[in-house]
Amino acid sequence: SAAGSVITEVYFEGADWWILYGWVGAVTAILTGAEFVVLFLVSIRAVFFIARITGHNKLHMQQANPGVQIPNLLARAALEIPDPVRHVLGIDPLSRVSRRKMILIGLLYKLKVFASNVLGKLILKRFIGKGVLRVSAAWISVPITGFWNAFVVWKVAREARLRLFGNLLANYMVNDVITEDKLNRLSPRARIACIRAVGNSVVLTQNAHPNMIILMIQLCKLLKITRGENLDSWEHFLADLDAVEAHERFFILDLLSISTAFDGKLSRLERKTLPEAFQEHTEIYFKRIAQLRDLMVNGRLYRARELCQLDFEPG
Protein backbone atom coordinates (compact mmCIF):
# COMPACT_ATOMS: atom_id res chain seq x y z
CA SER A 1 0.00 0.00 0.00
CA ALA A 2 2.86 2.39 0.81
CA ALA A 3 4.58 1.73 -2.53
CA GLY A 4 1.33 2.20 -4.45
CA SER A 5 0.69 5.52 -2.73
CA VAL A 6 4.19 6.77 -3.54
CA ILE A 7 3.97 5.68 -7.19
CA THR A 8 0.57 7.37 -7.56
CA GLU A 9 1.90 10.56 -5.98
CA VAL A 10 4.87 10.62 -8.36
CA TYR A 11 2.67 9.85 -11.39
CA PHE A 12 0.24 12.71 -10.67
CA GLU A 13 2.90 15.20 -9.60
CA GLY A 14 2.00 18.62 -10.97
CA ALA A 15 -1.72 17.88 -11.23
CA ASP A 16 -4.36 19.83 -9.33
CA TRP A 17 -4.33 19.05 -5.61
CA TRP A 18 -7.81 17.56 -5.64
CA ILE A 19 -6.89 15.19 -8.47
CA LEU A 20 -3.59 14.25 -6.81
CA TYR A 21 -5.01 13.52 -3.37
CA GLY A 22 -8.15 11.96 -4.79
CA TRP A 23 -6.12 9.36 -6.66
CA VAL A 24 -3.69 8.88 -3.78
CA GLY A 25 -6.59 8.36 -1.36
CA ALA A 26 -8.36 5.90 -3.65
CA VAL A 27 -5.23 3.86 -4.39
CA THR A 28 -4.24 3.84 -0.72
CA ALA A 29 -7.69 2.65 0.36
CA ILE A 30 -7.78 -0.17 -2.21
CA LEU A 31 -4.25 -1.38 -1.54
CA THR A 32 -4.69 -1.11 2.23
CA GLY A 33 -7.75 -3.34 1.98
CA ALA A 34 -5.79 -5.82 -0.13
CA GLU A 35 -2.93 -5.64 2.38
CA PHE A 36 -5.29 -6.48 5.26
CA VAL A 37 -6.64 -9.48 3.32
CA VAL A 38 -3.13 -10.78 2.58
CA LEU A 39 -2.07 -10.29 6.20
CA PHE A 40 -5.17 -12.14 7.36
CA LEU A 41 -4.53 -15.07 4.99
CA VAL A 42 -0.86 -15.28 5.95
CA SER A 43 -1.75 -15.15 9.65
CA ILE A 44 -4.44 -17.82 9.33
CA ARG A 45 -2.04 -20.04 7.37
CA ALA A 46 0.67 -19.62 10.01
CA VAL A 47 -1.77 -20.42 12.81
CA PHE A 48 -3.07 -23.47 10.92
CA PHE A 49 0.41 -24.92 10.48
CA ILE A 50 1.21 -24.38 14.16
CA ALA A 51 -2.05 -26.10 15.11
CA ARG A 52 -1.34 -29.04 12.80
CA ILE A 53 2.21 -29.49 14.10
CA THR A 54 1.02 -29.54 17.72
CA GLY A 55 -1.93 -31.84 16.96
CA HIS A 56 -4.60 -29.24 17.73
CA ASN A 57 -6.29 -29.36 14.34
CA LYS A 58 -8.40 -32.28 15.63
CA LEU A 59 -8.64 -31.14 19.26
CA HIS A 60 -11.86 -29.69 20.64
CA MET A 61 -12.86 -28.85 24.20
CA GLN A 62 -16.48 -29.89 23.95
CA GLN A 63 -17.32 -29.05 27.54
CA ALA A 64 -15.32 -25.87 27.79
CA ASN A 65 -16.63 -22.35 27.79
CA PRO A 66 -17.28 -21.43 24.12
CA GLY A 67 -14.97 -18.43 24.46
CA VAL A 68 -11.96 -20.62 25.26
CA GLN A 69 -12.43 -23.36 22.66
CA ILE A 70 -9.44 -23.92 20.40
CA PRO A 71 -10.95 -22.49 17.16
CA ASN A 72 -11.95 -19.29 18.97
CA LEU A 73 -8.54 -18.91 20.59
CA LEU A 74 -6.77 -19.28 17.24
CA ALA A 75 -9.16 -16.96 15.42
CA ARG A 76 -8.58 -14.21 17.98
CA ALA A 77 -4.83 -14.69 17.73
CA ALA A 78 -4.87 -14.54 13.91
CA LEU A 79 -7.13 -11.49 13.77
CA GLU A 80 -5.45 -9.73 16.73
CA ILE A 81 -8.84 -9.37 18.39
CA PRO A 82 -8.63 -8.57 22.12
CA ASP A 83 -9.84 -11.34 24.38
CA PRO A 84 -13.21 -10.66 26.01
CA VAL A 85 -13.24 -9.96 29.74
CA ARG A 86 -14.56 -13.17 31.28
CA HIS A 87 -15.73 -13.15 34.88
CA VAL A 88 -15.16 -16.79 35.84
CA LEU A 89 -16.42 -17.42 39.40
CA GLY A 90 -16.68 -13.67 39.94
CA ILE A 91 -13.02 -12.96 39.16
CA ASP A 92 -12.51 -9.55 37.53
CA PRO A 93 -9.30 -9.56 35.43
CA LEU A 94 -9.35 -5.76 35.17
CA SER A 95 -9.93 -4.93 38.82
CA ARG A 96 -6.46 -3.35 39.06
CA VAL A 97 -6.38 -1.78 35.60
CA SER A 98 -6.83 1.93 34.96
CA ARG A 99 -9.41 2.40 32.19
CA ARG A 100 -7.75 5.68 31.20
CA LYS A 101 -4.40 3.91 30.84
CA MET A 102 -5.98 1.24 28.63
CA ILE A 103 -7.39 3.88 26.25
CA LEU A 104 -4.05 5.71 26.09
CA ILE A 105 -2.12 2.53 25.30
CA GLY A 106 -4.60 1.69 22.53
CA LEU A 107 -4.19 5.12 20.93
CA LEU A 108 -0.41 4.95 21.10
CA TYR A 109 -0.45 1.52 19.46
CA LYS A 110 -2.53 2.83 16.56
CA LEU A 111 0.00 5.64 15.96
CA LYS A 112 3.01 3.32 15.68
CA VAL A 113 3.27 3.32 11.87
CA PHE A 114 2.77 7.08 11.57
CA ALA A 115 5.42 7.76 14.21
CA SER A 116 7.84 5.36 12.50
CA ASN A 117 7.42 7.15 9.17
CA VAL A 118 8.03 10.57 10.75
CA LEU A 119 11.11 9.27 12.56
CA GLY A 120 12.45 7.72 9.37
CA LYS A 121 12.12 11.00 7.49
CA LEU A 122 13.88 12.91 10.28
CA ILE A 123 16.76 10.44 10.20
CA LEU A 124 17.06 10.79 6.43
CA LYS A 125 17.08 14.57 6.71
CA ARG A 126 19.79 14.44 9.37
CA PHE A 127 22.18 11.96 7.78
CA ILE A 128 21.50 12.15 4.01
CA GLY A 129 20.68 15.79 3.51
CA LYS A 130 17.98 17.90 1.98
CA GLY A 131 19.06 17.33 -1.60
CA VAL A 132 17.74 13.81 -1.86
CA LEU A 133 15.16 14.09 0.90
CA ARG A 134 12.29 14.80 -1.47
CA VAL A 135 12.85 11.51 -3.29
CA SER A 136 13.99 9.33 -0.39
CA ALA A 137 11.47 10.47 2.21
CA ALA A 138 8.57 9.44 0.03
CA TRP A 139 9.87 5.88 -0.16
CA ILE A 140 10.84 5.52 3.50
CA SER A 141 7.27 4.46 4.33
CA VAL A 142 7.62 1.34 2.14
CA PRO A 143 10.19 -0.61 4.23
CA ILE A 144 8.66 0.72 7.45
CA THR A 145 5.21 -0.58 6.50
CA GLY A 146 6.78 -3.87 5.44
CA PHE A 147 8.54 -4.12 8.80
CA TRP A 148 5.29 -3.61 10.71
CA ASN A 149 3.48 -6.17 8.55
CA ALA A 150 6.22 -8.74 9.23
CA PHE A 151 6.04 -7.89 12.93
CA VAL A 152 2.28 -8.46 12.95
CA VAL A 153 2.64 -11.93 11.39
CA TRP A 154 5.43 -12.85 13.83
CA LYS A 155 3.35 -11.63 16.76
CA VAL A 156 0.31 -13.61 15.58
CA ALA A 157 2.34 -16.83 15.21
CA ARG A 158 3.93 -16.32 18.62
CA GLU A 159 0.60 -15.76 20.37
CA ALA A 160 -1.06 -18.70 18.58
CA ARG A 161 1.75 -21.02 19.65
CA LEU A 162 1.55 -19.72 23.22
CA ARG A 163 -2.21 -20.37 23.35
CA LEU A 164 -1.92 -23.86 21.93
CA PHE A 165 0.87 -24.81 24.32
CA GLY A 166 -1.02 -23.28 27.24
CA ASN A 167 -3.98 -25.52 26.46
CA LEU A 168 -1.76 -28.59 26.21
CA LEU A 169 0.01 -27.81 29.48
CA ALA A 170 -3.24 -27.10 31.35
CA ASN A 171 -4.63 -30.47 30.29
CA TYR A 172 -1.33 -32.17 31.11
CA MET A 173 -1.37 -30.72 34.63
CA VAL A 174 -4.96 -31.72 35.32
CA ASN A 175 -4.76 -35.20 33.78
CA ASP A 176 -1.22 -36.28 34.64
CA VAL A 177 0.41 -34.02 37.24
CA ILE A 178 -2.34 -33.60 39.84
CA THR A 179 -2.89 -37.22 40.85
CA GLU A 180 -5.46 -38.58 43.27
CA ASP A 181 -2.76 -39.00 45.92
CA LYS A 182 -1.86 -35.32 45.65
CA LEU A 183 -5.50 -34.28 45.85
CA ASN A 184 -5.94 -36.28 49.04
CA ARG A 185 -3.14 -34.27 50.65
CA LEU A 186 -4.97 -30.98 50.06
CA SER A 187 -7.41 -29.67 52.66
CA PRO A 188 -10.63 -27.88 51.59
CA ARG A 189 -9.02 -24.51 52.30
CA ALA A 190 -5.93 -25.46 50.29
CA ARG A 191 -8.15 -26.37 47.34
CA ILE A 192 -9.83 -22.98 47.45
CA ALA A 193 -6.38 -21.40 47.70
CA CYS A 194 -5.41 -23.20 44.47
CA ILE A 195 -8.26 -21.46 42.67
CA ARG A 196 -7.31 -18.17 44.32
CA ALA A 197 -3.74 -18.65 43.08
CA VAL A 198 -4.91 -18.78 39.47
CA GLY A 199 -7.54 -16.08 40.03
CA ASN A 200 -4.98 -13.65 41.42
CA SER A 201 -2.54 -14.40 38.61
CA VAL A 202 -5.31 -13.34 36.20
CA VAL A 203 -5.82 -10.09 38.13
CA LEU A 204 -2.11 -9.33 38.51
CA THR A 205 -1.36 -9.88 34.84
CA GLN A 206 -4.18 -7.36 34.10
CA ASN A 207 -5.35 -9.39 31.14
CA ALA A 208 -7.95 -12.13 30.74
CA HIS A 209 -5.52 -14.40 28.90
CA PRO A 210 -7.26 -17.61 27.75
CA ASN A 211 -4.43 -19.84 29.02
CA MET A 212 -5.19 -18.80 32.59
CA ILE A 213 -8.94 -19.09 32.06
CA ILE A 214 -8.52 -22.62 30.67
CA LEU A 215 -6.35 -23.61 33.63
CA MET A 216 -8.92 -22.24 36.07
CA ILE A 217 -11.84 -24.03 34.38
CA GLN A 218 -9.94 -27.32 34.36
CA LEU A 219 -8.90 -26.93 38.01
CA CYS A 220 -12.44 -26.11 39.11
CA LYS A 221 -13.68 -29.32 37.47
CA LEU A 222 -10.91 -31.38 39.04
CA LEU A 223 -11.34 -29.89 42.52
CA LYS A 224 -15.15 -29.93 42.19
CA ILE A 225 -15.44 -26.23 42.99
CA THR A 226 -18.46 -24.55 41.44
CA ARG A 227 -18.55 -21.33 43.43
CA GLY A 228 -16.57 -19.30 45.93
CA GLU A 229 -16.17 -15.85 47.41
CA ASN A 230 -13.31 -13.38 46.97
CA LEU A 231 -11.45 -15.71 44.63
CA ASP A 232 -9.57 -12.74 43.19
CA SER A 233 -8.74 -11.20 46.57
CA TRP A 234 -5.01 -11.01 47.21
CA GLU A 235 -5.59 -10.48 50.94
CA HIS A 236 -7.69 -13.65 51.21
CA PHE A 237 -5.04 -15.55 49.25
CA LEU A 238 -2.26 -14.46 51.61
CA ALA A 239 -4.45 -15.46 54.56
CA ASP A 240 -4.89 -18.90 52.98
CA LEU A 241 -1.12 -19.30 52.65
CA ASP A 242 -0.68 -18.52 56.33
CA ALA A 243 -3.44 -20.94 57.37
CA VAL A 244 -2.56 -24.07 55.37
CA GLU A 245 0.12 -26.63 56.16
CA ALA A 246 3.67 -26.05 54.89
CA HIS A 247 3.50 -28.78 52.24
CA GLU A 248 0.18 -27.38 50.95
CA ARG A 249 1.67 -23.88 50.77
CA PHE A 250 4.45 -25.00 48.45
CA PHE A 251 1.96 -26.84 46.22
CA ILE A 252 -0.09 -23.64 45.95
CA LEU A 253 2.98 -21.48 45.26
CA ASP A 254 4.05 -23.88 42.51
CA LEU A 255 0.64 -23.44 40.93
CA LEU A 256 0.84 -19.65 41.30
CA SER A 257 4.21 -19.53 39.53
CA ILE A 258 3.01 -21.74 36.67
CA SER A 259 -0.18 -19.74 36.15
CA THR A 260 1.80 -16.49 36.20
CA ALA A 261 3.97 -17.71 33.32
CA PHE A 262 1.05 -18.91 31.22
CA ASP A 263 0.48 -15.60 29.41
CA GLY A 264 4.13 -15.33 28.33
CA LYS A 265 4.77 -12.08 30.20
CA LEU A 266 5.56 -10.78 33.67
CA SER A 267 3.94 -7.43 34.41
CA ARG A 268 5.31 -4.74 36.68
CA LEU A 269 2.43 -5.33 39.08
CA GLU A 270 3.33 -9.03 39.26
CA ARG A 271 6.97 -8.24 40.00
CA LYS A 272 5.90 -5.91 42.78
CA THR A 273 3.18 -8.08 44.36
CA LEU A 274 4.25 -11.72 44.02
CA PRO A 275 7.13 -11.52 46.55
CA GLU A 276 4.47 -11.04 49.25
CA ALA A 277 3.43 -14.64 48.60
CA PHE A 278 6.78 -16.18 47.68
CA GLN A 279 8.62 -14.46 50.57
CA GLU A 280 12.09 -16.01 51.10
CA HIS A 281 11.59 -18.24 48.05
CA THR A 282 10.98 -15.31 45.68
CA GLU A 283 14.23 -15.74 43.76
CA ILE A 284 13.75 -19.41 42.90
CA TYR A 285 10.09 -18.94 41.96
CA PHE A 286 10.86 -15.94 39.75
CA LYS A 287 13.56 -18.01 38.06
CA ARG A 288 11.03 -20.77 37.44
CA ILE A 289 8.52 -18.28 36.00
CA ALA A 290 11.13 -16.85 33.62
CA GLN A 291 12.25 -20.29 32.45
CA LEU A 292 8.72 -21.56 31.85
CA ARG A 293 7.71 -18.38 30.06
CA ASP A 294 10.73 -18.55 27.74
CA LEU A 295 10.15 -22.23 26.98
CA MET A 296 6.50 -21.62 26.07
CA VAL A 297 7.28 -18.59 23.91
CA ASN A 298 10.08 -20.44 22.10
CA GLY A 299 7.96 -23.52 21.46
CA ARG A 300 9.83 -25.99 23.69
CA LEU A 301 6.81 -27.88 24.91
CA TYR A 302 8.43 -30.95 26.46
CA ARG A 303 10.92 -28.89 28.45
CA ALA A 304 8.01 -26.71 29.60
CA ARG A 305 6.20 -29.79 30.90
CA GLU A 306 9.12 -30.47 33.23
CA LEU A 307 8.51 -27.10 34.89
CA CYS A 308 4.77 -27.73 35.27
CA GLN A 309 5.25 -30.26 38.04
CA LEU A 310 3.39 -29.67 41.30
CA ASP A 311 4.97 -31.10 44.42
CA PHE A 312 5.04 -30.19 48.05
CA GLU A 313 8.56 -28.73 48.09
CA PRO A 314 9.67 -25.09 47.67
CA GLY A 315 10.54 -24.05 44.11
N, C-alpha and C positions, 0 to 999 in steps of 0.2 A: 504493500500500500504506500509506503514511504517513497519507493522508487517511482511508482506511477505518478504520484503527486509532483515529484520533482521534474519528471519528464514532461508532464502536462504544463507545468509552470514555465519551463524553458521553451516549449513549443509555442505557447501563446504569449511569449514576451513581446511587449510593445502593443498588445491589443488593449481595448478599453478595459477598465478595471472590473466592470460587471461581467464581461465575457470571460476574462482571465479567472476570476474567483468563482464564477459559476461552473466553469469546466473543472477547475481544481477541486471544488467541493463535490461535484458529481462523481468524478473519478475516484476521489478519496473514499467517498461513501461506498461505492461499488466494490472497490478493492479491499476495503476494511471488512465488509461483509464476507467476501471470499476468504480473507485471511482468518476470520473467526471460524468459518466452516472447516478450513484446512487444519487449524489448531485443534478443533474439536475432534476431527477424524483421527489425527495423529495421537491425541491424548487417549481416545477410546481404544485405539489399536495398542498403544503401550500398556494400558491397564489390562486389556484382554490377554496379552502375552504374559504379563506378570501373574494373572489369575490362573492361566493354563499351566504355567511352570510350577506354581505352588499347589495345584490340584483343586483350586477353588471354583473352577468353571462348572463343576457338578455338585458343589456344596451349597446347601440351603439350610437356613435355620428356621424350620417350619413353625416352631413354637416361640420364636423370638418376637420382640416388638417389631412391627413392620419397619420402623425407622432405622433399625440396626441390622436388617437383613443384608446379606452380602451384595446383591445387585444394587441396592440403594446406596450402600457405602461407597461402592466403586463409581457409581454415577455421580455422586457428589464430589468425589475426588477428581474425576475427569473434567467436570464442568466448573470446578472451583466454587461450588455453591456452599455457603456457610452451613454448618450443621445446626439443625433446630435445637432450641433450648428445651431439653427434656427434663421434667421434674419427676424422677424416679424415686418413689417412697418419700416424696416431699423435699428432696434435695435440690437446692437452687444453685446451679453452677455459677451464676453471675452475682451471687450475694455480696462478693467483695470487689466487684468491677464497677468503675465509674462509667456511667452512660456517656458522659461528655467526652471522656477519654476514648471510648470506643468509636464515637463519631469522628473525632479528630484523626485517629489512626486510619480510619477508612478513607477520609479525604486525602490524607497524605499519600496513601497507597495509590489512589487514582491519579495523582499528579506525578508519579515516578517517571513516566516516559517523557512528559513535557520538561521536567527538571533536567533529565539526562540530556535532552537535545540542547537546552540552553547552556548547560555546562560544557558540552562538546564544542559549541560555537565559541564560547569564551576561551577555551583552551586553544582552538585553532587561531583565534585572533591574537593570542598572546605569543604563541610559538612559531606560527607560520607567517603572519603578517597580513596587512589589509589588502595587499595586492591580489592575492588569490582567495581571499575570504569569500567574495561574492560567489565564486564557483564551488569552493569546498564546503562552505557552511550549508549550502542547500542539500548536499549529499550526505552530510554527517548523520542525518536522521535515519538513513538506510541501515547502516550496521548497528546503530543503537536499537532500532526497532527489531532487527533480527536477533540481537542479543536478548532482548526481553522476551521474544517469542520462544527462544531456546530455553530460557530460564523457566518460563511457564510450563513447558513440556517436562523439563527435569523435575520441577516441583510437583507436578501431577503424578509422575511415576513414583517419586519418593513417597508421597503421601499414600498412594494406592498400595504400595508394598508394605508400608507401616500398618495400614488398616488390616490387610490380609494376615500379616504375621501376628498382629494383636489378637485377631480372632482365633488363630491357631493356638497361640500360647494360652489364651483364656480357657479354651476347651481342654488343652493339655493339663493345665493346673487343676481344673475341676474333675476331670476323668481319671488322671493318673497320679497327680502329686498329692492331692488331699484325699488320703485313704480313710477308710472307716476307723482304723486305729487312731489316726490323728484326730478325727472328729470326736472320738470318745474322750480325748484328753482335753477338750475345750468345754468350759462351763458355759451356761446360757449367757452370762454377761460377756464372756470372751467372744462368743459368736456374734453378738450385737456389735462388739468393738471391731470385729472384722469388717462388717458392713460400714461402720463409721470410718474405718481406715480408708476404704475406697471412696466413700462419700466425701470425705475431707480432701482427698487428693483431687477429686473433681472440682471442688470449690477453690482450692489453692492454685490449681493450674489455670483457673479463670476461663475455662473453655469446656463445653460439653463434648469432649472428644469421644467418638463411638467406641474406641477400645476400652475405655474406662466404664462406659455404660454397659457394654457386653459383659465385662468381668463382673460388674455388680449384679446384673440379671442372673448370670450363671451361679454366682455365690448365693444369692437369695434362694434359688431353687435348691441348691445343695444343702444349705443350712435350714431350709424350710422356714424362712422368714418372709412373711407377707406384709408386715407393717411394722412401724417403729416411730419413735419420737426423737426429734433433734439428731437425726442421723448425719447431718452436715455441721453439727456443732463441734468446734474444736475444743471448747472447754469440757464438754461431756466426754469427748474422746480421751483427753488427758486424764480425766477422772477415772475412766475405764482402765487405762494403763496402770494407774496407781492401785487400783482395786484388785486386778487379776493376779494370778500366780506368776512367778518369774518366767517359767517356761512358756506360759500363754502369751506373756508380753512380747517375747522375742518372735513368736509365731506371727503375732499381729504386726510387729514392726517390719518383719520380712514382707508381709503382704502390702504394707504401706509403701515400702521402697519399690516394689515391683509395679504397683499401680501408678506410682508417680512417674515411672519411666515409660509408661505405656503410650503417652502421647508424643514421645520423641523429643521433648523439650524439658527444661527446668527453669521455671519462672523466677523472677526476683522475689516474689512473695513466698514461693516454696523454699528458696534458700534462706530466707529470713525466719520462717515459721517452723520448718521441720526439725531443727535442732531442739526445740522444746520437747519433742517426742523422743528423738533419738538419744538426747543427752550425751553421756560419755562415749556412746557408740556412733556419734554423728559422722566421724571421718570414714569409718568402714562402710556405713550405709550410703553415704554420698558417693563413695567409690563404686559401690555396687550399682547404684542408680546410673552413674555415668557409663559404666561398662555395658549394662543392659540396653540403655538408650542407643549407644553407638552400634551395638550388634544388630538391633532391630532396624535402625536407619540404613545400615550397610548391607542388610539382607542375609545376615549370618544366623539363620534360624536355629540350627542345632546347638550352636554355642549359646544362643540366647536361652534355650530351654534349660541349660545347666544352671543359669542364674535365676530361674523361676522356681527353684526348690523352696519349700516351706518346712523348716524344722523348728526345733525349740531351743536353738542356740543363737547367740548374738551374731549378727552379720550374715 
